């Protein structure tokens, strides 16, 4: 089972971010689009729970766009 962009967007929405998820660009840094570090922590926590994958602390800074998150999930499923 591969993750999809729509699933990632839904996870971001469920994380309680205050930005309009529909306006997010897949290849742009989430922090540049108004998602702060607390939001990112919640997003990554939701990802680990939904997909049952481990995200090492040193990887969290690299996972800063929807595309990078999607690629990481699909490589580790």
Secondary structure in CASP SS format (residue, H / E / C, confidence):
PFRMAT SS
TARGET T0000
AUTHOR 0000-0000-0000
METHOD secondary structure of the structure
MODEL  1
X C 1.00
X C 1.00
X C 1.00
X C 1.00
X H 1.00
X H 1.00
X H 1.00
X H 1.00
X H 1.00
X H 1.00
X H 1.00
X H 1.00
X H 1.00
X H 1.00
X C 1.00
X C 1.00
X C 1.00
X C 1.00
X C 1.00
X C 1.00
X H 1.00
X H 1.00
X H 1.00
X C 1.00
X C 1.00
X C 1.00
X C 1.00
X C 1.00
X C 1.00
X C 1.00
X H 1.00
X H 1.00
X H 1.00
X C 1.00
X C 1.00
X C 1.00
X H 1.00
X H 1.00
X H 1.00
X H 1.00
X H 1.00
X H 1.00
X H 1.00
X H 1.00
X H 1.00
X H 1.00
X H 1.00
X H 1.00
X H 1.00
X H 1.00
X H 1.00
X C 1.00
X C 1.00
X C 1.00
X C 1.00
X C 1.00
X H 1.00
X H 1.00
X H 1.00
X C 1.00
X C 1.00
X C 1.00
X C 1.00
X C 1.00
X C 1.00
X H 1.00
X H 1.00
X H 1.00
X H 1.00
X H 1.00
X H 1.00
X H 1.00
X H 1.00
X H 1.00
X H 1.00
X H 1.00
X C 1.00
END
